[in-house]
Amino acid sequence: MAGQDMAGQSMTGHHPATLPPSAQLDRPVPQQAVVPQAHPSVRLVTGFAGFGAGSVNLAISSSIFATGSGEPERVIAGALAGLWGAALLAGAVVFLAKDRPAGGRWVRYALAAAAVAHLAAIAFPTSATAGLGLTQLSALLLTLIIIASLAWLGRAAGEKRAMRPGRLLLAAFAGAVLVAGITTPGLAASTAGQYAIPHGGHGNLAPGGHHQR
Amino acid sequence: MRNSPNRLIATIFGAVYLLVGLLGFAVTSGVGFAATEGANLIIFEVNPLHNVIHLAIGAALLFAGLRGTASARTVNATVGAVYLLVGIVGLFLLNSPLNIIALNGADNVLHLASAVLLLGVGLSLDKSPAAARA
């Protein structure tokens, strides 16, 4: 797997940050250090998308349970979405902490199956998934981001490139905003999101947005 | 500090959250402490409880960022995890009396982006012994 190939890799060349940890202990930290991981920004965005996809799948699960009356198909669909959402959250934590995807090679098949399931839910809505088109689309996009990022990391496994911390954080911030921008509409379109009362929709007694209870 | 992504982000986010918390008090006079309908700070709705939370998180992040890499990693991951948990739990509590954070759409995007960024950087970066001393 892509992440496994790059786990713990040090970069080649003569930069101090490329040395193994034992050698780094004997050297002072350089003024212009780089993050000693290959493509750390892509790795971070993969984890971000995992958090987002997990959250959206949990919202799908809560929506299915909230709108149903206990039919077996709803219970199964809701449980699957909830378990998959929890697995995505846990998998994102493991991926970021251990630099490798949880589940090994099977994770790519599970992600592909999830993408197909989200696409099918959009194209052929059932009673369990009706009204969740935008939420499913959000989950599909986030799942595709994970698949694409893992594929990128796999293809770039041989490249030994790293980033300076400042540039890395700028790229990571852009990735976080992208993921949050896809996730939030998906969450808001779920049944749980529909229970939220828009702040501007009630009690706005004065222009400029000041409210009173 | 410039060599550690965790110290950098903790310091920057800490300063920003402190500033947002202080500015929030300037626009929330007359708003209930935990009101579900806050006041606008630019495009973000805040209430006094929101301001206190921003100040506390900002102080924790700034302190950890100035202290060292290990502290920054721990606080970044903790704050990110709590934010993500609040975001997920808030999905189910938005129409209940427990919805005391008065989130709106822009707030949700900001908090979710903060959560995944802090948690991701805290979990993923500065793991080597040399980085931990930066």
Boltz contact constraints between the chains, C-beta under 6 A:
constraints:
  - contact:
      token1: [A, 21]
      token2: [B, 128]
      max_distance: 6.0
  - contact:
      token1: [A, 21]
      token2: [B, 129]
      max_distance: 6.0
  - contact:
      token1: [A, 24]
      token2: [B, 130]
      max_distance: 6.0
  - contact:
      token1: [A, 25]
      token2: [B, 129]
      max_distance: 6.0
  - contact:
      token1: [A, 29]
      token2: [B, 3]
      max_distance: 6.0
  - contact:
      token1: [A, 29]
      token2: [B, 134]
      max_distance: 6.0
  - contact:
      token1: [A, 33]
      token2: [B, 3]
      max_distance: 6.0
  - contact:
      token1: [A, 44]
      token2: [B, 120]
      max_distance: 6.0
  - contact:
      token1: [A, 44]
      token2: [B, 124]
      max_distance: 6.0
  - contact:
      token1: [A, 47]
      token2: [B, 120]
      max_distance: 6.0
  - contact:
      token1: [A, 48]
      token2: [B, 116]
      max_distance: 6.0
  - contact:
      token1: [A, 48]
      token2: [B, 120]
      max_distance: 6.0
  - contact:
      token1: [A, 51]
      token2: [B, 116]
      max_distance: 6.0
  - contact:
      token1: [A, 55]
      token2: [B, 88]
      max_distance: 6.0
  - contact:
      token1: [A, 59]
      token2: [B, 91]
      max_distance: 6.0
  - contact:
      token1: [A, 96]
      token2: [B, 120]
      max_distance: 6.0
  - contact:
      token1: [A, 96]
      token2: [B, 123]
      max_distance: 6.0
  - contact:
      token1: [A, 96]
      token2: [B, 124]
      max_distance: 6.0
  - contact:
      token1: [A, 97]
      token2: [B, 123]
      max_distance: 6.0
  - contact:
      token1: [A, 165]
      token2: [B, 5]
      max_distance: 6.0
  - contact:
      token1: [A, 165]
      token2: [B, 8]
      max_distance: 6.0
  - contact:
      token1: [A, 168]
      token2: [B, 5]
      max_distance: 6.0
  - contact:
      token1: [A, 169]
      token2: [B, 5]
      max_distance: 6.0
  - contact:
      token1: [A, 169]
      token2: [B, 8]
      max_distance: 6.0
  - contact:
      token1: [A, 169]
      token2: [B, 9]
      max_distance: 6.0
  - contact:
      token1: [A, 172]
      token2: [B, 117]
      max_distance: 6.0
  - contact:
      token1: [A, 176]
      token2: [B, 113]
      max_distance: 6.0
  - contact:
      token1: [A, 176]
      token2: [B, 116]
      max_distance: 6.0
  - contact:
      token1: [A, 176]
      token2: [B, 117]
      max_distance: 6.0
  - contact:
      token1: [A, 177]
      token2: [B, 113]
      max_distance: 6.0
  - contact:
      token1: [A, 180]
      token2: [B, 109]
      max_distance: 6.0
  - contact:
      token1: [A, 180]
      token2: [B, 112]
      max_distance: 6.0
  - contact:
      token1: [A, 180]
      token2: [B, 113]
      max_distance: 6.0
  - contact:
      token1: [A, 181]
      token2: [B, 109]
      max_distance: 6.0
  - contact:
      token1: [A, 183]
      token2: [B, 112]
      max_distance: 6.0
  - contact:
      token1: [A, 184]
      token2: [B, 108]
      max_distance: 6.0
  - contact:
      token1: [A, 184]
      token2: [B, 109]
      max_distance: 6.0
  - contact:
      token1: [A, 187]
      token2: [B, 91]
      max_distance: 6.0
  - contact:
      token1: [A, 192]
      token2: [B, 91]
      max_distance: 6.0
  - contact:
      token1: [A, 192]
      token2: [B, 92]
      max_distance: 6.0
  - contact:
      token1: [A, 195]
      token2: [B, 94]
      max_distance: 6.0
  - contact:
      token1: [A, 195]
      token2: [B, 95]
      max_distance: 6.0
  - contact:
      token1: [A, 196]
      token2: [B, 94]
      max_distance: 6.0
  - contact:
      token1: [A, 199]
      token2: [B, 37]
      max_distance: 6.0
  - contact:
      token1: [A, 199]
      token2: [B, 45]
      max_distance: 6.0
  - contact:
      token1: [A, 199]
      token2: [B, 104]
      max_distance: 6.0
  - contact:
      token1: [A, 203]
      token2: [B, 37]
      max_distance: 6.0
  - contact:
      token1: [A, 209]
      token2: [B, 40]
      max_distance: 6.0
  - contact:
      token1: [A, 210]
      token2: [B, 39]
      max_distance: 6.0
  - contact:
      token1: [A, 211]
      token2: [B, 37]
      max_distance: 6.0
  - contact:
      token1: [A, 213]
      token2: [B, 32]
      max_distance: 6.0
  - contact:
      token1: [A, 213]
      token2: [B, 35]
      max_distance: 6.0
